[in-house]
Amino acid sequence: FITNHYASLAHFRKRSSLELLKPGETRFASFFIMLQRLSETKDALQETVMDREFKQWMANLNKAGTEEGKAVFEIVVDERFWQSVDELTSACEPIISLLRLVDGTVPCVGKVYWRMYQIDNGVETSSLDQQKKMQLRARVNERGKVMRTQLHCCGFVLDPEYRLFLQHDKE
C-alpha cells in the first residue's frame, strides 16, 4: 500500500532513509529480506501512518483505498504483528545464512554439519513459544538427518576452521 501510492511513499520517505522492499519471484529469500527491512523501518512506518497529513490523504481516497489503508494502519500499529516479524526473522536468519553458504563457491561440507548443529541448539534458546520451538526443531532435524552422514562428519573433522574442536566430544 505504501509503495503503490506516490503520496504515501512520499510521507514514508520523509521519515526513513531506507526504502521498503517488495518480494521478488527470482530473488533468493526475498520474503525474509522484505521482513528484515520491515523490521528496520518499523518506527518510520508507524510515524507515517500516525501522521496527520497521511490521515488526511487517506480520507480523500476512494472507498477501496480507504479500506486498504485502514487495514495497513491496523497492521502497522499492532505490536503482535511486529513481535511475529521479529520471531520469524530471528528464527530464520541462521537457516538463511546456511543456505547462502551452500549457495556459494566455497567448500562447505564440514561447515554445513556444524551450522546444522548450531541451528538445532539455537532453536532452544530462541524466544519462540514451546510449540513453535518443537515444530521448528522437527523441521531442522528432519533436514539435518540428510546431513549427518559420514561424509559430512569427515568434512567437519578435516575442516581447518574446526581443527581445535574436540570433535569426539561433540555429537
N, C-alpha and C positions, 0 to 999 in steps of 0.2 A: 504494500500500500504506500509506504513512504517513498520508495524508489520509483513507483509508477506515476507519481504526480509531481510536477515541477515545483509547485508551491510547497508541498510537504517536504520535499527533498531540500529546498532552499532553507526552510525552517530548521531542518536537521543539521545541515551544513554550517549554520551559524554556531552550533554547539559542539561540533565534532570535526576533528581534522582527519578522521578515518572515514572511509566510505563503507556503506553496507554492501555485503557481497551476496550474490544470488548463487544457488547451487547450479553447477554446470553438468550437463549429461556426460561429458567425456573427461571431466576432471576427477582425479583420484581423491576420495574422501571429501568431496565438495560439501556435503551436508555437515560434516564435522567442522570444516573450516568456516562455514557460514555460522554455525552455532558459537564457535570461538569468537568470531567478530561481533556477534550479537552481545555476547557477554562483555566484551571490551567496550562496547558502546552503550551499555545499559543506562548509565546516567544521562547521556546525551539524548537517548530515546525517551526516557522518562521526562526530561525537561522539555523536549519538543512537544509531547502530547499534552503536557500541562500548561503550555504557553497560551496566553490569552489570544494572541493573533492566530495561532494554529486552530484554536477552538472556533474563532470567528470564521476562518476559512472553511472549516468543516461544516459549519452551519449553512454555508452557501452552496454546498454540494447538492447534487440531485439525491433522491431518496436512497438509491442503491449505494452510492458513495458514502452517504451518511451512515448507513447500516454497517458497511465495511469498516469505516473509520471508528465507529463505536466498538466494534469487535477488536480492532487493533488497540484502541485505548485500554480496554479491559485487560487484554493480554499483557500489555507493556507495564501496567501498574500492579499486576498480580505477582506477588512475591513467590507464590508457589511455582509459577512458570519459570522464574529466574533460578529458583532452587533446583528445579528439574534440569534446566540447561547446565548449571554448574555440575550437578551429579553426572550427567551424561558425558560432558566433555572431560571431566576428571577420570571417569571410568574408561573412556575410550582412548585417551591420549597415549597410554603405553602400548595399546594394541595398534593404533595408527603408526606410532613410532616404529614398531616392529615390522609392520607392513612396508613402510618406507625403506627400512634397512634391507629387506628381502628384495625389494624392487630395484635396488641399486646394483652396482657392478662390483662391489667389494665381496670377497669370500666371507660367508657369514654363517656356515652351518653350526659352528660352536656357539656363536653369538645368539642364534635363534634358540638353541637349547637353554642357555642362561636366561634370556629375556622371557621365555615362556615360564620358567621357574619364578622369575621376579613378578611377572603379571599375576600368576596364581597366588603368590604370597601377598601381593599388593591389594588384591580384592578384599582380603580380610581386614586390612587397616583402613579401607575406604569409608566414606561417610554414608554409604548406602544402607538401607534397612536390611534386616536379616534375609528376607525373602528375595530381594534383588541380588544380594551377595550370593545366595545359593544358586540362583539362576545364572548369574554371570560366571561363577566358578564352574558350574556344569558345562557351560559352553566352552570356556577356556580349557578345561580338562579334556573335553571331547576332541578339540583340535590338538591339544598337547599330546594326546596318545600317538598321533601321527608322527610327532617329532621326538618321541622317546625311543628312538632306535639306536642300535649300536653305532651306526654311522654318526648320528648327531652327538652321542656321548663322546665318541672318539674325537670329533671335531672340537668339542668343548675342552677335552683334556689336552689336546695338542695346540690349541689356540694360544699364542704367546701372551695375549692380553690377560689370560686367566692362569698363567703358569704358577703364580704364587698361591693360588687357592689350594686347599687340601680337598681335592675332588673326591677322595674316598670317604670324606666326612659328609659330603652332600648327598642328596637323593640320587 
